[in-house]
Amino acid sequence: LPIEFYSDFARVADDESRHLLWCLQRLEELGHRYGDMVAHNLLWEGAAGTADDITARLVAVPCVQEARGLDAGPKLTARLVGFGDNRSAGIIARISEEELAHVAVGVTWFNEVCKATKQDSKACFLDYVTKSVPGGVLRGPFNHESRAAVGLHRDWYDVSPPTAAAAASSGQQSNIGAQKTSQGGGEQTRRRMRKN
């Protein structure tokens, strides 16, 4: 893999360490510390289960686990605002915004690895999900707009039967994703990350 791969993910790791520090600081402000509350370890399980397969790792971590942040972040932010916790909401909103670039980096490198190994990206993605995700499908709700903006195509992750509105929306989002991809959307996001 080229040096840019490692540089991109070093920047992602740097961002993630900052995100953790923000969360640890906020927990302390609220009178808690890491480990006081039950949390899942799906990210670690995904990383451990794909330790020997770079393509599977790119699906598991940025394209599945971090992409869930695109779905959940805005909703969690709204809930925190509703509870009057604007400080926590601001932290989650900032993290969610930065996750867009992380997922874009993952999608870009996933596509590059698939291209280099002569694999179809969609088929490879779906194969991993079928084998590795409980039930063989990703569960919504999904933030289709954010996912399209980072290059995750709806037909990769959403297997729900389309409604008339969803089908129309999917067509529009596919066009948005295609336009961004043809204009270098994922590459532009990666370049922005490199500058930061």
Salt bridges, closest charged atoms under 4 A:
ASP8 OD2 - ARG190 NE 3.12
ASP8 OD1 - ARG194 NE 3.06
ASP15 OD1 - ARG18 NH2 2.44
ASP15 OD2 - HIS102 NE2 2.86
GLU16 OE1 - HIS19 ND1 3.41
GLU16 OE2 - HIS102 ND1 2.89
GLU29 OE1 - ARG26 NH1 2.94
GLU29 OE1 - ARG87 NE 2.84
ASP36 OD2 - HIS32 ND1 3.94
GLU66 OE2 - HIS102 ND1 3.16
ASP71 OD2 - ARG68 NH1 2.70
ASP71 OD2 - ARG147 NH2 2.64
ASP85 OD1 - ARG26 NH2 2.82
GLU98 OE1 - ARG18 NH1 2.99
GLU98 OE1 - HIS19 NE2 2.68
GLU98 OE2 - ARG94 NE 3.12
GLU99 OE2 - HIS19 ND1 3.39
GLU99 OE1 - HIS102 ND1 3.38
ASP127 OD2 - LYS131 NZ 3.06
ASP155 OD2 - LYS122 NZ 3.12
ASP158 OD2 - HIS144 NE2 3.64
ASP158 OD2 - ARG154 NE 2.98
GLU187 OE1 - ARG190 NH2 2.83
GLU187 OE2 - ARG191 NE 3.66
